[in-house]
Amino acid sequence: MSARVGTLALAALAVAWIAPAGAEEAPTLKDGRIHVVGRARAETAPDFASVEIGVEAKGATPAVALDAASSAAKGLIALAETFKVPEADIGTTAVTLQPVTRSVPQPDGSVSERADGYRAANTIRLRLADMGRLGDLMRRALEIGANRIEGVSFGLRDPDAAEAAVRVAAMKDATMQATRLAEAAGVTLGRVVAIRSPAEAGSSPYAPMPAPMAVRSKGRGAPVPLVAGTIETAADVSATFAIAP
């Protein structure tokens, strides 16, 4: 290819790949370089489930209410141990104690608030690697006094590894795009001169199930049905390649 023909080919390709204003960033070839954005996504099965199980108790005095909640919380911890949950995966997330009032109608039609004891709560976070047993644990928790389930989530213990893998895939995608552009332009792809991972790329290590709810035990029953699903990890890699002489 002559120098004149090569220059015309490069110019035509640059025009074809330059995105209009406001459009998504597209591959470009100009100033002797090829710029592309590689993208990759992956679906990964979670390797742990997390749940916060709470106990609320009411008593005439602060001590009575707190002792009742504490006793049930100890039962939750003991239950988790029977499910072989490691100590590091058991943690208290909240302990509360507050006075309670009740509304009392007055002869004149108004309503006044009167003291009605105290309410205490204790919430325990449990994390299980054996996700298939989470539903059974939640059901068993009701039988020992739990009456609140604050939320369930599924996650990855090493989300950085999943993100690193998908970034590698995104870089491979960028290299493939640049190679095709170089071949189309009749030039030789050179070395990478710049790599940038945009801030918006990444993933969420948790797949939450936003379902705070109060529950009551009605005797022994079936485990709570749960579906873990998958966790999506995505990455964009912006790369600039030189054109070899």
Backbone as CSV, one residue per row, in Angstrom:
resi,resn,N_x,N_y,N_z,CA_x,CA_y,CA_z,C_x,C_y,C_z
1,MET,0.860,-1.197,0.000,0.000,0.000,0.000,0.891,1.241,0.000
2,SER,0.623,2.226,-0.868,1.417,3.444,-0.911,1.102,4.306,0.289
3,ALA,1.950,5.282,0.581,1.725,6.178,1.720,0.422,6.936,1.539
4,ARG,0.129,7.361,0.275,-1.101,8.132,0.034,-2.337,7.263,0.277
5,VAL,-2.331,6.024,-0.238,-3.486,5.140,-0.064,-3.679,4.803,1.403
6,GLY,-2.552,4.550,2.129,-2.643,4.233,3.554,-3.243,5.383,4.337
7,THR,-2.855,6.621,4.012,-3.385,7.791,4.710,-4.879,7.926,4.483
8,LEU,-5.322,7.698,3.227,-6.748,7.795,2.922,-7.538,6.722,3.660
9,ALA,-6.976,5.516,3.752,-7.685,4.427,4.451,-7.857,4.756,5.918
10,LEU,-6.807,5.278,6.544,-6.877,5.641,7.960,-7.887,6.754,8.185
11,ALA,-7.897,7.742,7.318,-8.819,8.866,7.473,-10.262,8.395,7.345
12,ALA,-10.526,7.535,6.377,-11.895,7.042,6.179,-12.354,6.240,7.371
13,LEU,-11.479,5.410,7.926,-11.854,4.589,9.072,-12.100,5.448,10.296
14,ALA,-11.268,6.463,10.487,-11.465,7.346,11.634,-12.826,8.017,11.568
15,VAL,-13.219,8.478,10.409,-14.519,9.127,10.252,-15.643,8.142,10.536
16,ALA,-15.492,6.917,10.087,-16.550,5.915,10.266,-16.770,5.552,11.715
17,TRP,-15.732,5.619,12.555,-15.838,5.137,13.931,-15.978,6.244,14.962
18,ILE,-15.884,7.506,14.578,-16.032,8.588,15.541,-17.508,8.757,15.883
19,ALA,-17.829,8.658,17.190,-19.236,8.711,17.605,-19.747,10.141,17.567
20,PRO,-21.020,10.330,17.263,-21.611,11.672,17.309,-21.673,12.170,18.733
21,ALA,-21.821,13.479,18.903,-21.854,14.076,20.238,-22.965,13.456,21.061
22,GLY,-22.647,13.102,22.317,-23.647,12.561,23.224,-23.833,11.073,23.093
23,ALA,-23.231,10.416,22.082,-23.415,8.981,21.904,-22.435,8.223,22.774
24,GLU,-22.660,6.899,22.911,-21.754,6.049,23.678,-20.390,6.049,23.022
25,GLU,-19.339,6.008,23.837,-17.982,6.064,23.318,-17.745,4.902,22.367
26,ALA,-17.241,5.192,21.170,-17.023,4.169,20.161,-15.539,4.057,19.850
27,PRO,-15.121,2.955,19.234,-13.719,2.806,18.862,-13.308,3.912,17.899
28,THR,-12.094,4.413,18.018,-11.600,5.449,17.115,-10.172,5.134,16.714
29,LEU,-9.773,5.621,15.572,-8.423,5.460,15.060,-7.975,6.821,14.563
30,LYS,-7.090,7.451,15.315,-6.598,8.750,14.895,-5.284,9.051,15.611
31,ASP,-4.549,10.025,15.101,-3.274,10.439,15.681,-2.317,9.258,15.819
32,GLY,-2.426,8.294,14.895,-1.521,7.160,14.947,-1.811,6.192,16.067
33,ARG,-3.025,6.238,16.619,-3.391,5.347,17.716,-4.815,4.820,17.513
34,ILE,-5.104,3.708,18.159,-6.444,3.124,18.134,-6.978,3.119,19.559
35,HIS,-8.148,3.700,19.724,-8.760,3.757,21.055,-10.045,2.935,21.053
36,VAL,-10.182,2.028,22.027,-11.367,1.179,22.111,-11.796,1.059,23.573
37,VAL,-13.033,0.605,23.771,-13.552,0.310,25.104,-14.005,-1.146,25.122
38,GLY,-13.320,-1.968,25.897,-13.700,-3.370,26.015,-14.693,-3.558,27.147
39,ARG,-15.647,-4.456,26.953,-16.680,-4.687,27.962,-16.851,-6.178,28.197
40,ALA,-17.162,-6.507,29.452,-17.403,-7.905,29.785,-18.341,-7.988,30.980
41,ARG,-19.126,-9.049,31.017,-20.034,-9.308,32.130,-19.973,-10.789,32.471
42,ALA,-20.247,-11.102,33.729,-20.242,-12.501,34.154,-21.284,-12.706,35.241
43,GLU,-21.906,-13.850,35.223,-22.866,-14.234,36.257,-22.190,-15.265,37.157
44,THR,-22.128,-14.963,38.440,-21.449,-15.847,39.390,-22.410,-16.286,40.478
45,ALA,-22.372,-17.567,40.796,-23.220,-18.067,41.878,-22.665,-17.585,43.215
46,PRO,-23.483,-17.064,44.111,-22.996,-16.618,45.420,-22.453,-17.791,46.223
47,ASP,-21.560,-17.495,47.150,-21.013,-18.573,47.980,-21.340,-18.405,49.461
48,PHE,-22.197,-17.444,49.789,-22.701,-17.375,51.151,-24.033,-16.648,51.172
49,ALA,-24.793,-16.915,52.217,-26.064,-16.229,52.449,-25.990,-15.561,53.808
50,SER,-26.570,-14.380,53.913,-26.560,-13.640,55.164,-27.995,-13.277,55.551
51,VAL,-28.303,-13.391,56.833,-29.631,-13.040,57.307,-29.503,-12.380,58.674
52,GLU,-30.345,-11.396,58.927,-30.419,-10.762,60.240,-31.731,-11.181,60.891
53,ILE,-31.616,-11.854,62.012,-32.785,-12.355,62.724,-32.875,-11.627,64.062
54,GLY,-34.040,-11.092,64.347,-34.207,-10.293,65.550,-35.211,-10.873,66.523
55,VAL,-35.081,-10.434,67.766,-35.981,-10.820,68.845,-36.473,-9.554,69.521
56,GLU,-37.774,-9.391,69.628,-38.363,-8.284,70.376,-39.102,-8.857,71.574
57,ALA,-38.918,-8.216,72.715,-39.598,-8.675,73.929,-40.088,-7.478,74.707
58,LYS,-41.215,-7.637,75.384,-41.788,-6.560,76.167,-41.821,-6.956,77.636
59,GLY,-41.585,-5.977,78.514,-41.605,-6.261,79.945,-42.038,-5.047,80.741
60,ALA,-42.430,-5.296,81.989,-42.883,-4.202,82.846,-41.744,-3.270,83.230
61,THR,-40.528,-3.792,83.275,-39.361,-2.977,83.625,-38.309,-3.129,82.531
62,PRO,-37.324,-2.220,82.488,-36.265,-2.351,81.478,-35.518,-3.672,81.608
63,ALA,-35.237,-4.104,82.830,-34.479,-5.332,83.028,-35.239,-6.549,82.521
64,VAL,-36.532,-6.600,82.802,-37.331,-7.744,82.367,-37.366,-7.828,80.846
65,ALA,-37.577,-6.703,80.183,-37.637,-6.694,78.719,-36.291,-7.076,78.113
66,LEU,-35.221,-6.494,78.645,-33.894,-6.762,78.087,-33.464,-8.202,78.331
67,ASP,-33.767,-8.714,79.518,-33.394,-10.106,79.825,-34.114,-11.080,78.905
68,ALA,-35.373,-10.807,78.603,-36.136,-11.693,77.724,-35.545,-11.695,76.312
69,ALA,-35.203,-10.499,75.810,-34.611,-10.419,74.470,-33.235,-11.073,74.450
70,SER,-32.471,-10.880,75.527,-31.127,-11.452,75.598,-31.168,-12.969,75.636
71,SER,-32.131,-13.512,76.371,-32.250,-14.960,76.472,-32.544,-15.576,75.103
72,ALA,-33.452,-14.957,74.359,-33.767,-15.464,73.027,-32.585,-15.308,72.079
73,ALA,-31.830,-14.208,72.222,-30.660,-13.996,71.372,-29.603,-15.065,71.631
74,LYS,-29.432,-15.444,72.885,-28.494,-16.525,73.206,-28.935,-17.825,72.541
75,GLY,-30.253,-18.047,72.514,-30.771,-19.229,71.836,-30.467,-19.210,70.348
76,LEU,-30.529,-18.021,69.732,-30.206,-17.893,68.313,-28.746,-18.244,68.039
77,ILE,-27.876,-17.753,68.912,-26.452,-18.027,68.742,-26.182,-19.524,68.889
78,ALA,-26.820,-20.147,69.886,-26.653,-21.585,70.077,-27.183,-22.360,68.868
79,LEU,-28.291,-21.888,68.311,-28.855,-22.539,67.125,-27.877,-22.452,65.960
80,ALA,-27.280,-21.280,65.772,-26.319,-21.103,64.674,-25.146,-22.066,64.826
81,GLU,-24.737,-22.294,66.043,-23.616,-23.205,66.278,-23.978,-24.634,65.903
82,THR,-25.262,-25.016,66.100,-25.666,-26.365,65.690,-25.675,-26.498,64.165
83,PHE,-25.780,-25.370,63.466,-25.694,-25.371,62.004,-24.248,-25.199,61.539
84,LYS,-23.324,-25.280,62.504,-21.884,-25.160,62.225,-21.512,-23.826,61.576
85,VAL,-22.176,-22.761,62.008,-21.805,-21.416,61.553,-20.584,-20.974,62.362
86,PRO,-19.473,-20.620,61.711,-18.277,-20.194,62.436,-18.548,-18.960,63.297
87,GLU,-17.800,-18.830,64.377,-17.981,-17.685,65.278,-17.799,-16.361,64.548
88,ALA,-16.881,-16.345,63.570,-16.630,-15.103,62.825,-17.826,-14.695,61.971
89,ASP,-18.737,-15.639,61.701,-19.903,-15.347,60.871,-21.163,-15.133,61.697
90,ILE,-20.990,-14.907,62.994,-22.100,-14.591,63.885,-21.811,-13.242,64.528
91,GLY,-22.717,-12.309,64.424,-22.457,-10.991,65.012,-23.730,-10.258,65.387
92,THR,-23.658,-9.500,66.470,-24.784,-8.662,66.889,-24.777,-7.382,66.069
93,THR,-25.916,-7.037,65.500,-25.997,-5.812,64.702,-26.763,-4.698,65.405
94,ALA,-27.608,-5.056,66.381,-28.362,-4.009,67.080,-28.931,-4.541,68.386
95,VAL,-28.877,-3.678,69.417,-29.548,-3.934,70.699,-30.260,-2.640,71.064
96,THR,-31.573,-2.701,71.281,-32.333,-1.496,71.608,-33.217,-1.736,72.827
97,LEU,-33.471,-0.657,73.539,-34.370,-0.701,74.700,-35.070,0.646,74.763
98,GLN,-36.399,0.632,74.819,-37.144,1.887,74.830,-38.460,1.728,75.571
99,PRO,-38.932,2.815,76.157,-40.226,2.755,76.837,-41.361,2.637,75.829
100,VAL,-42.455,2.051,76.272,-43.617,1.862,75.416,-44.800,2.592,76.035
101,THR,-45.612,3.196,75.216,-46.826,3.856,75.695,-48.041,3.263,75.001
102,ARG,-49.200,3.486,75.597,-50.443,3.068,74.973,-51.426,4.229,74.997
103,SER,-52.283,4.243,74.014,-53.261,5.330,73.883,-54.481,5.026,74.756
104,VAL,-54.881,6.032,75.524,-56.029,5.869,76.420,-57.056,6.955,76.090
105,PRO,-58.253,6.574,75.652,-59.298,7.574,75.357,-59.746,8.281,76.631
106,GLN,-59.998,9.568,76.517,-60.458,10.365,77.645,-61.946,10.693,77.497
107,PRO,-62.603,10.998,78.629,-64.043,11.321,78.576,-64.384,12.457,77.619
108,ASP,-63.474,13.403,77.469,-63.762,14.535,76.586,-63.506,14.223,75.113
109,GLY,-63.148,12.963,74.816,-62.924,12.569,73.426,-61.469,12.633,72.999
110,SER,-60.609,13.207,73.808,-59.190,13.263,73.470,-58.531,11.926,73.793
111,VAL,-57.280,11.811,73.407,-56.508,10.592,73.666,-55.198,10.971,74.323
112,SER,-54.869,10.274,75.393,-53.601,10.521,76.080,-52.742,9.268,76.024
113,GLU,-51.440,9.481,76.176,-50.495,8.376,76.152,-50.059,8.049,77.578
114,ARG,-50.084,6.761,77.912,-49.658,6.334,79.240,-48.557,5.292,79.126
115,ALA,-47.686,5.282,80.110,-46.590,4.317,80.113,-47.143,2.898,80.109
116,ASP,-46.493,2.033,79.308,-46.960,0.653,79.196,-45.771,-0.308,79.136
117,GLY,-44.809,-0.096,80.014,-43.664,-0.990,80.084,-42.545,-0.608,79.137
118,TYR,-41.755,-1.612,78.754,-40.569,-1.381,77.916,-40.475,-2.467,76.842
119,ARG,-39.846,-2.079,75.742,-39.621,-3.026,74.657,-38.126,-3.097,74.368
120,ALA,-37.598,-4.304,74.330,-36.186,-4.520,74.024,-36.071,-5.359,72.760
121,ALA,-35.001,-5.150,72.031,-34.770,-5.926,70.808,-33.292,-6.256,70.678
122,ASN,-33.025,-7.402,70.122,-31.645,-7.853,69.881,-31.623,-8.514,68.514
123,THR,-30.736,-8.040,67.651,-30.655,-8.560,66.285,-29.300,-9.200,66.046
124,ILE,-29.319,-10.404,65.492,-28.098,-11.166,65.224,-27.950,-11.376,63.725
125,ARG,-26.757,-11.139,63.213,-26.466,-11.421,61.810,-25.773,-12.771,61.715
126,LEU,-26.299,-13.611,60.834,-25.725,-14.933,60.610,-25.344,-15.069,59.146
127,ARG,-24.190,-15.640,58.891,-23.735,-15.844,57.519,-23.448,-17.334,57.312
128,LEU,-24.096,-17.921,56.316,-23.968,-19.351,56.080,-23.340,-19.638,54.726
129,ALA,-22.337,-20.522,54.732,-21.779,-20.991,53.473,-22.688,-22.061,52.874
130,ASP,-23.327,-22.837,53.738,-24.264,-23.867,53.282,-25.629,-23.210,53.084
131,MET,-25.786,-22.560,51.934,-26.983,-21.762,51.688,-28.259,-22.591,51.661
132,GLY,-28.136,-23.869,51.356,-29.306,-24.714,51.301,-29.979,-24.911,52.652
133,ARG,-29.272,-24.587,53.742,-29.831,-24.774,55.078,-30.380,-23.475,55.671
134,LEU,-30.263,-22.379,54.933,-30.702,-21.098,55.476,-32.193,-21.094,55.791
135,GLY,-33.004,-21.640,54.892,-34.442,-21.662,55.122,-34.805,-22.445,56.369
136,ASP,-34.110,-23.557,56.614,-34.359,-24.358,57.801,-33.949,-23.602,59.059
137,LEU,-32.809,-22.907,58.986,-32.356,-22.132,60.142,-33.364,-21.036,60.487
138,MET,-33.884,-20.351,59.479,-34.843,-19.282,59.730,-36.100,-19.828,60.398
139,ARG,-36.566,-20.986,59.930,-37.761,-21.571,60.528,-37.496,-22.011,61.963
140,ARG,-36.344,-22.613,62.200,-35.995,-23.067,63.549,-35.837,-21.881,64.501
141,ALA,-35.394,-20.739,63.955,-35.211,-19.552,64.790,-36.535,-19.098,65.390
142,LEU,-37.616,-19.252,64.661,-38.929,-18.856,65.177,-39.312,-19.685,66.405
143,GLU,-38.913,-20.921,66.388,-39.298,-21.825,67.453,-38.611,-21.521,68.778
144,ILE,-37.528,-20.759,68.715,-36.829,-20.423,69.961,-37.023,-18.954,70.346
145,GLY,-37.991,-18.296,69.712,-38.339,-16.953,70.149,-38.096,-15.821,69.179
146,ALA,-37.439,-16.057,68.050,-37.228,-14.979,67.078,-38.567,-14.532,66.511
147,ASN,-38.728,-13.226,66.319,-39.972,-12.716,65.749,-39.760,-11.609,64.723
148,ARG,-38.513,-11.439,64.290,-38.244,-10.480,63.207,-37.156,-11.031,62.305
149,ILE,-37.370,-10.863,60.992,-36.332,-11.161,60.007,-36.095,-9.869,59.250
150,GLU,-34.916,-9.298,59.448,-34.639,-7.958,58.912,-34.215,-7.973,57.457
151,GLY,-33.734,-9.083,56.951,-33.336,-9.091,55.545,-32.459,-10.285,55.234
152,VAL,-32.450,-10.656,53.977,-31.632,-11.761,53.498,-30.820,-11.258,52.312
153,SER,-29.565,-11.656,52.238,-28.746,-11.290,51.080,-27.815,-12.437,50.743
154,PHE,-27.366,-12.456,49.491,-26.421,-13.464,49.034,-25.207,-12.727,48.490
155,GLY,-24.025,-13.264,48.731,-22.837,-12.542,48.301,-21.657,-13.436,48.000
156,LEU,-20.536,-12.783,47.706,-19.282,-13.460,47.395,-18.268,-13.116,48.473
157,ARG,-17.604,-14.118,49.004,-16.588,-13.865,50.017,-15.363,-13.174,49.416
158,ASP,-15.117,-13.374,48.142,-13.978,-12.730,47.482,-14.460,-12.031,46.214
159,PRO,-15.201,-10.922,46.365,-15.705,-10.226,45.176,-14.595,-9.645,44.307
160,ASP,-13.435,-9.346,44.918,-12.323,-8.792,44.137,-11.852,-9.771,43.073
161,ALA,-11.893,-11.071,43.388,-11.459,-12.071,42.419,-12.400,-12.093,41.223
162,ALA,-13.706,-11.992,41.485,-14.682,-11.973,40.398,-14.502,-10.728,39.532
163,GLU,-14.253,-9.581,40.166,-14.061,-8.346,39.414,-12.775,-8.396,38.593
164,ALA,-11.719,-8.983,39.169,-10.452,-9.084,38.438,-10.616,-9.946,37.194
165,ALA,-11.354,-11.040,37.331,-11.553,-11.933,36.193,-12.328,-11.249,35.069
166,VAL,-13.340,-10.478,35.428,-14.148,-9.847,34.388,-13.390,-8.679,33.758
167,ARG,-12.488,-8.043,34.493,-11.657,-6.982,33.898,-10.685,-7.572,32.871
168,VAL,-10.161,-8.751,33.183,-9.285,-9.429,32.226,-10.056,-9.719,30.947
169,ALA,-11.301,-10.187,31.097,-12.138,-10.462,29.921,-12.422,-9.185,29.144
170,ALA,-12.634,-8.072,29.855,-12.885,-6.793,29.182,-11.655,-6.335,28.403
171,MET,-10.458,-6.570,28.968,-9.229,-6.180,28.269,-9.037,-7.034,27.025
172,LYS,-9.398,-8.312,27.119,-9.304,-9.178,25.936,-10.260,-8.691,24.853
173,ASP,-11.439,-8.236,25.264,-12.406,-7.704,24.305,-11.848,-6.455,23.638
174,ALA,-11.196,-5.595,24.428,-10.600,-4.381,23.860,-9.511,-4.731,22.852
175,THR,-8.675,-5.710,23.189,-7.599,-6.113,22.279,-8.167,-6.677,20.984
176,MET,-9.248,-7.472,21.086,-9.865,-8.045,19.897,-10.421,-6.940,18.999
177,GLN,-11.083,-5.938,19.616,-11.624,-4.828,18.827,-10.512,-4.077,18.112
178,ALA,-9.431,-3.795,18.845,-8.326,-3.045,18.256,-7.677,-3.832,17.115
179,THR,-7.562,-5.143,17.292,-6.972,-5.978,16.249,-7.805,-5.929,14.971
180,ARG,-9.120,-6.016,15.119,-10.002,-5.964,13.954,-9.944,-4.611,13.260
181,LEU,-9.874,-3.541,14.061,-9.766,-2.208,13.465,-8.471,-2.071,12.670
182,ALA,-7.375,-2.564,13.257,-6.084,-2.470,12.558,-6.111,-3.253,11.255
183,GLU,-6.699,-4.457,11.309,-6.783,-5.267,10.087,-7.629,-4.566,9.027
184,ALA,-8.740,-3.955,9.454,-9.605,-3.259,8.501,-8.901,-2.062,7.873
185,ALA,-8.012,-1.432,8.629,-7.301,-0.257,8.127,-6.032,-0.623,7.378
186,GLY,-5.659,-1.903,7.426,-4.450,-2.318,6.735,-3.184,-1.873,7.436
187,VAL,-3.263,-1.739,8.777,-2.079,-1.347,9.545,-1.771,-2.441,10.557
188,THR,-0.624,-2.314,11.208,-0.197,-3.305,12.201,-0.420,-2.757,13.601
189,LEU,-1.118,-3.518,14.419,-1.397,-3.079,15.789,-0.122,-3.113,16.618
190,GLY,0.121,-2.012,17.327,1.303,-1.927,18.177,0.981,-2.200,19.638
191,ARG,1.837,-1.705,20.512,1.693,-1.979,21.943,0.596,-1.110,22.560
192,VAL,0.157,-1.526,23.739,-0.814,-0.729,24.498,-0.083,0.460,25.107
193,VAL,-0.641,1.646,24.946,0.003,2.834,25.498,-0.795,3.426,26.662
194,ALA,-2.049,3.000,26.825,-2.850,3.515,27.943,-3.998,2.553,28.226
195,ILE,-4.251,2.329,29.516,-5.378,1.502,29.944,-6.069,2.228,31.087
196,ARG,-7.383,2.304,31.015,-8.144,2.956,32.082,-9.429,2.188,32.324
197,SER,-9.730,1.964,33.595,-10.983,1.306,33.958,-11.926,2.376,34.473
198,PRO,-12.986,2.713,33.723,-13.905,3.784,34.132,-14.476,3.544,35.520
199,ALA,-14.767,4.627,36.233,-15.241,4.528,37.617,-16.566,3.799,37.720
200,GLU,-17.403,3.892,36.669,-18.729,3.288,36.773,-18.700,1.771,36.621
201,ALA,-17.591,1.224,36.150,-17.523,-0.222,36.002,-17.350,-0.867,37.366
202,GLY,-17.794,-2.100,37.502,-17.651,-2.801,38.775,-18.774,-3.762,39.004
203,SER,-18.978,-4.120,40.264,-20.033,-5.069,40.593,-20.467,-4.858,42.022
204,SER,-21.555,-5.481,42.358,-22.020,-5.496,43.734,-21.840,-6.891,44.288
205,PRO,-21.091,-7.024,45.405,-20.858,-8.354,45.942,-22.067,-8.956,46.621
206,TYR,-23.125,-8.172,46.793,-24.312,-8.676,47.482,-25.539,-8.590,46.594
207,ALA,-26.363,-9.602,46.691,-27.654,-9.592,46.006,-28.726,-9.594,47.086
208,PRO,-29.187,-8.396,47.503,-30.109,-8.338,48.637,-31.522,-8.749,48.281
209,MET,-32.220,-9.236,49.294,-33.646,-9.493,49.181,-34.322,-8.545,50.165
210,PRO,-34.762,-7.354,49.699,-35.273,-6.337,50.623,-36.649,-6.696,51.161
211,ALA,-36.668,-7.497,52.240,-37.950,-7.924,52.772,-37.983,-7.907,54.290
212,PRO,-37.762,-6.739,54.931,-37.903,-6.691,56.374,-39.324,-7.101,56.751
213,MET,-39.451,-7.966,57.739,-40.792,-8.417,58.097,-40.827,-8.941,59.516
214,ALA,-41.990,-8.834,60.111,-42.215,-9.421,61.421,-42.865,-10.778,61.198
215,VAL,-42.457,-11.759,61.991,-42.989,-13.102,61.816,-43.359,-13.684,63.170
216,ARG,-44.263,-14.647,63.143,-44.669,-15.322,64.358,-44.647,-16.821,64.124
217,SER,-44.192,-17.540,65.108,-44.135,-18.982,64.981,-45.509,-19.591,65.217
218,LYS,-45.869,-20.546,64.386,-47.122,-21.278,64.559,-46.822,-22.772,64.664
219,GLY,-45.795,-23.076,65.432,-45.405,-24.466,65.560,-44.416,-24.838,64.467
220,ARG,-43.923,-26.049,64.521,-42.920,-26.494,63.573,-43.508,-26.560,62.171
221,GLY,-42.798,-26.056,61.228,-43.301,-26.037,59.870,-42.188,-26.228,58.873
222,ALA,-42.504,-25.986,57.608,-41.543,-26.187,56.530,-40.499,-25.074,56.525
223,PRO,-39.286,-25.383,56.024,-38.263,-24.347,55.898,-38.742,-23.222,54.986
224,VAL,-38.226,-22.024,55.216,-38.570,-20.874,54.375,-37.935,-21.076,52.993
225,PRO,-38.706,-21.016,51.900,-38.123,-21.204,50.565,-37.292,-19.991,50.155
226,LEU,-36.080,-20.231,49.687,-35.175,-19.163,49.273,-34.472,-19.560,47.983
227,VAL,-34.247,-18.583,47.111,-33.538,-18.824,45.859,-32.377,-17.836,45.781
228,ALA,-31.169,-18.352,45.669,-29.981,-17.494,45.696,-29.777,-16.713,44.408
229,GLY,-30.084,-17.313,43.257,-29.855,-16.628,41.992,-28.368,-16.472,41.704
230,THR,-28.002,-15.446,40.952,-26.603,-15.191,40.625,-26.281,-13.724,40.859
231,ILE,-24.992,-13.432,40.915,-24.517,-12.059,41.099,-23.805,-11.625,39.825
232,GLU,-24.233,-10.506,39.257,-23.633,-10.028,38.014,-22.428,-9.141,38.313
233,THR,-21.350,-9.414,37.613,-20.151,-8.592,37.702,-19.859,-8.038,36.315
234,ALA,-19.598,-6.754,36.215,-19.361,-6.123,34.915,-18.137,-5.209,34.993
235,ALA,-17.484,-5.037,33.852,-16.313,-4.153,33.817,-16.178,-3.547,32.428
236,ASP,-15.734,-2.299,32.387,-15.359,-1.623,31.146,-13.883,-1.277,31.240
237,VAL,-13.173,-1.476,30.157,-11.754,-1.119,30.123,-11.502,-0.272,28.876
238,SER,-11.042,0.943,29.095,-10.700,1.842,27.990,-9.212,1.661,27.690
239,ALA,-8.896,1.317,26.447,-7.505,1.039,26.083,-7.117,1.781,24.803
240,THR,-5.897,2.235,24.780,-5.344,2.915,23.606,-4.122,2.141,23.129
241,PHE,-4.103,1.803,21.836,-3.000,1.041,21.229,-2.266,1.928,20.227
242,ALA,-0.966,1.760,20.166,-0.182,2.444,19.129,-0.300,1.668,17.822
243,ILE,-0.039,2.343,16.724,0.028,1.678,15.413,1.509,1.469,15.099
244,ALA,1.858,0.220,14.873,3.275,-0.097,14.623,3.745,0.546,13.316
245,PRO,4.985,0.975,13.272,5.537,1.589,12.053,5.483,0.627,10.880
